[in-house]
Amino acid sequence: MADLSELLIALGLLFLAGLAADQIGGRTRLPRVTLLLACGLLVGAPGLDLLPPSATALYEGLSITALTMVAFILGNALTLENLRKHGRAILSVSLMIVIVTMAVVSSGLWLLGLPAPAALLLGAIATATDPAATQDAIRQSGHDGPFSDQIRGIVAIDDAWGLLAFSLAVVAAQGMNGGLELGHLLTAGWEIGGALLLGGAIGLPAAYLTGRLKPGEPLLTEALGIVFLTAGLAIWMEVSFLLAGMAAGAIVANLASHHDHAFHEVEYIQWPFLLLFFILAGASLDTAQLGAAGLVGLAFVILRIASRVAGGWLGGALAHAPRAHRPWYGIALTPQAGVAVGMALIAAQAFPEDASLLLTVTIGTTIVFELLGPALTLFALSRVRRHDG
């Protein structure tokens, strides 16, 4: 019973701390994601180490649940109406950011003296974006317009391009080392293709069946059931739960004509999950990795920000987006988190000789982008709003 009492007390205090962070963020315009991560750093192992093991053990399950909810909501941004309005910008900007980020970060790190395979892998890892932090920054900003719609759409498909780029980078890096294996490319193809198939298998019946008991939108029980089912099956099938959730959400949003707002209930319930997710993410960060990342980590941060700005501007220009929007696409897409760390873990297993470098740089710079990224997203949204009036 002692463990249970510790867990319940810890959860109660974390929810209250999250409420305080939410209020401070609303009054000061500080990103609440950053505040929650900082709270986690303070109470977790990097700081005062106040959290019981039973609380930190919840992190993996909470992260998958929270991110799957975010994925469903982002999938709702991929409606045909939104794609008709912004599809060219969404595809152009997302592709250019991935291509330019990978090219600039890889070549820059190689010129600094890193081996070509390691530089290429870090360039691919740099393409990943944090959908949860980006989506929450948009919600906190209150920005509602073409630019925020485009950012939601870009984030929704960004990880698909990133996974593909990473898979190609792994194959190319193995070729440089003389150990080319196409199995990694096939694994990535299954992770993406299998996720889309799963999203379709869940989204198609959900589009027809949900929202019937209460006309207009799915009940909370329906929404949660589908979210948990999607996450669980994705893990079991070893496919991306993010892509599966986005695919299912997009199908429901496009095909459920009897819905007034697909999975609107998820938006109400997701914040408690995200609150705990961000605090426990902060508690799990290893700040020692910041110093260990060193010059390579600093170069990675500078190159990633610069390349995302350049890629966003180029993609916006190709899509004939408003000139005032072009400089801010890449800035709005700065947050980076779990997907990048997952890529680094896979790369470390495939390239044990570079494992320490890959993990140190990725984890160290992820801390920077988790704390800095939401602020940059809010700044980009405020600049666009100021221009658009």
N, C-alpha and C positions, 0 to 999 in steps of 0.2 A: 504493500500500500504506500510505502514511502516514495517509491519511484513514481507512482501514479499521482500522488499529491504534488511532488516536485514538477511533474510535467504540466499539470493543470495550473499551478501557480505561475510557471514560466509562460505558458500560453496566454494567461490572463494579463500578465505584465507586458508581454510582447504586443498584444492587441492595443493596450493602452498607450504604449510607446509609439505604435503605428498611428494611433489617433492624434497624438501630439505632433508627430512628424507631418501628418496630413494638414493639420491646422497651421503649423509654422510655414509649410510650403505655400499654402494658400495666401498667407499674410505677407510673406517676404518674396514670393516668386522663386524661391529656391526649389530646385527639382526634388520632389518628395522621394523619388527613387534613390537619389544620392543621400538624402537624409536617412532613409531606412537602411541603406548599406552602411552608412557611418554608425548608425545605432547598433547594427550587427557587429561591426568592428569593435565597438566599445564593450559590448557585453559578451562577445564571443572569445575564442581562444587568442586572437591577436591582441585583445585588451584585458578586461578584468576577468575573463573566463568564468562567467556566472551561469552559463546555460548548462543544465543537466544533460547527460548523454542521451536521455530519452527524447529530448527536444531536438537536438542536432540530428538524431537518427531519422527524423521526419523529413529532412531536407530533400532527399531524392524523390520520394513520392509526391511531396508538395510541388516540387519544381515541374515534374511531368504534368501533374493535374493543372497547375496554373498556366503553363505554357500551352497546353492543349486548349484551354478556354480562350486564351489570347488568339490562338490559331483559328478557332471557329469564328471569332469576331473579325479577324483580318480577312478570312475567307468571304465574309459578307460584303467586304469592300469590292470583291471581284464580280460584281453584277454586270450584266450586259450593258445596262444603262451607264454605269461608271466607266466601263471599258470603251463604250462608244465615245464618251466625252474625253477620257484621259488615257485610253489604251496605248496610243502611240507614245505618249510621254512615259507611261509606266514601263513599257517594254524597252524603249530606247535608253532611258536613264538607268534602269536596273542593269541592263547588259553592259553599258559603257562603264558604269562604276565598277562592276566586277572585272571587266577586261583591263581597264586602266589601273585599278588597284593592284591586281596581280602582276602586271607588267612593271609598274613603277617600284613597288616594294621589292620584288624579286631582283630586278636589275640594280636597284640602289644598294641592297644588302650585299649583293655579289661584288659590286664595286668597292664596298668597304672591306672586302676580304673574306667573306663567308664562302664556303664551298657551294658550288652551283646547285647541287641537290637540296641542301638545307635552305638556301635562299629562295629557291622555287617553292618549297613547301611552306615557308613562312609567308610568301606572297599569296599563296592560295588560302592560308588560314586568315589572312588579313581581309578577305572578301566577306567573311561572316558578319552578320548584324544581329543585334539583340532586339527581337520583335516586342518583347514585353516592355522594356524600358522606353522604346520609341513610341509604342502605342500609349503608354501611360503619360508620357510627356505631351502628346497631342491632346489627350483628355484633360490634363491639367491646364494646358494653355487656353482651352475653350475655343481654339481656332477651328472654324468650320468653313471650308471653301475648297476651291479646286486644288490648291497646293497640298492641304492636309489629306484630301482624298487621294491624290497621287502618291503621297508618302505612304499611306496605308496600303495601297496597291503594290507599290515597289517592295515594301517589307514583306508582303504576302508571298511574293515569288522570288525574293532575293536569295533565300537559303537554297532554293532549287538550283539556281545558277551557281551558287557558291559550292554546293556539294559536287556538282558536275566538274567545276574548275579544280577542286581539290582532288577528285578522282583522277583526272587527267594529269595533274601535277605529280601524284604518287607514281603513276605509270611512267611518266617521263623521267622522274628522279631515279627510279629503278633501272631504266634504260641507261642513264648516265653511269650508274654503278655496275652495269653489266649483269643485272639480275632482273630483267624485265618479266613482270607477271601480270597478265591480263585479268587475273582473278579479282584484283582490287577494283578494276573498272566494272566488272560484272557485278560485284557486290554493291557498288554505288548505283549501278543501273537498277538493281533490285530494290535498294533503299528508296530510290525516287519513284520508279515504276510501281513497285509494290504498294507504296504509300498512296499513290493516286488510285490504284485499283481498290484499296481498302476504303479510301474516301468515297469512291463511287458506290461501293457495296453498302456503305452505311448511309451515305447522303441521299441516294435515290429512294429507298423506302421511307427514310425520315422526312423527305420533302412531301411525300403523300400522306403519311400517317400522323405526323405531329401537328399540333394546332387544331385538332378536331374536337377534343373534349372541351376546350375553351376557345371558341372561334376567335381568330385574329393572331394568336401567337402561341408557341408551345408553352406548356406548363413548366415550372421550374424542375419538377421531377423528371419530366421528359427530357429536358435539356441536359440535366446532370447525368441521367442514364446514358445518353448518347455520347457525352464527353468522356465519361469513364470507360465506356465500351470501346470507343475509338482508341483511347490511350492504352488500354490493356491489350487489345488485339495488335496494335502497332508494336508494342514491346515484344509480344509473343512471336510476331512475324519477323521481327528484327528489321523494321522499316522506320522511316522518320515519322514520329507522331505529330510533329509540326506540319509537315506536308499533308499527312492524312487528315488532320483537323481542318486545315485550310481548304482542302479539296471538298470535304463533306460540307463545310460551311458555305462554300461558293455554290455547290449544287443545290442546297436547300434554299439559299437566297434567290437563285435564278428560277427554280422550278416550283417552289411552293407559292403559287399565286394566291392561295387563301390566307397566307400570312400577311399581317400588316408590317411586322418587323421580325425577321427570322432570329430566333434565339436571343431576343431582347432580354430575357430573364438572366442569361449568362452574364450580361454586363452588370447586373445588380449584385450577383453573388461572387464575381471573380475577385473583387478587391480584397476581401479577407484572405483568400488564398495567395494573392500576389503580395500582400503585406507580409505575411509570414515567409514567403519565398524570398523576398528581397532582404529581410532581416537575417534569415538563416544563411543566405548567400554571403552577406557581409561577414557573418560569424565564421564562415568556412574559408575565408580568404587567408592566404599566407603572405603577410606583408613582407616577410624576409625575401620573397622573390623579387620585390621591387628593386632592392639594391643589387641582387644577383644578376638582374637583366642587363645592367650596365649600359655601355655605349650602344650596343646592338639594340637593346630595348628602346632607348631614346630615339635612335634612328628609325626604328619600326613605327613609333608613335608619329613622328614628324612625316615620314613617307606615307603612312596610311591616311592621315588627315589631308595632306596635299593631294594625294592621288584621288581621294573621294571627291574633293572639291573640283578637281580637273575633270574627272569622269562625269560628275553630275552636270557640270557646265556643258561639256561636249554632248552628252545625251540630251540635255534640254535644247541645245542648239539644233541637233538633228531632228528633234520632234517639234521644232518651231514653238517651243514654250516661251512665255513672256520673258523678256530679258531680265526683268527684276527678280524672277524666280530662279534663274539658272545658277547663280553663285551659291544658293542656299540648299540645293538638293543634297549635296555631299555632306554638308555640315549637319543637316537634319538626320542623316543616317550614320552618325558617328558611333553610337553605342555598340558595344561588342561584349558577348558573355559566353554562355555555356556551349553554344555550337562551336565556337573557336577552340575552346578547351577540349571538346570531344574530338575535333579534327587533330589537335596536337597529340592526344593520347593514341589515336590510330597511327599517326605518322611515327610516333616514338616506338611503337611496336614493330613497324615495318623497317625502321632505320635506327636500330639500337645504338649505333655509333654516334648519332646526332640527337639522341633522346634527351639528354640533359639540356642542350641548347634550345631545342624546340619547346620543351615544357617550361623552362625558366622564362624565356622571352614571352611566350604566349600567356602564361599565368600572370607574370609581372605586368605586362601591358594591358591585360584584361582588367586588372584592378584600376589602372589609370582611366581606361575608357568607360568602365562602369561608373566611376565617380564623376568624370568630366563629360561623358557623352550626353546624358540627359540635359545638362545645362546648355550644351551646344545646340541640341534639338530645340529647346525652348527659345533660345536666342534666334535661331533661324526662323522659327514660326513667328516670333514677334516682329522681325524685320520684314517678312513678307506681309504680315497683317498691316504694318505701318504703311507699306507701299500701296496695298490694295484698298486701304481705307475701310 
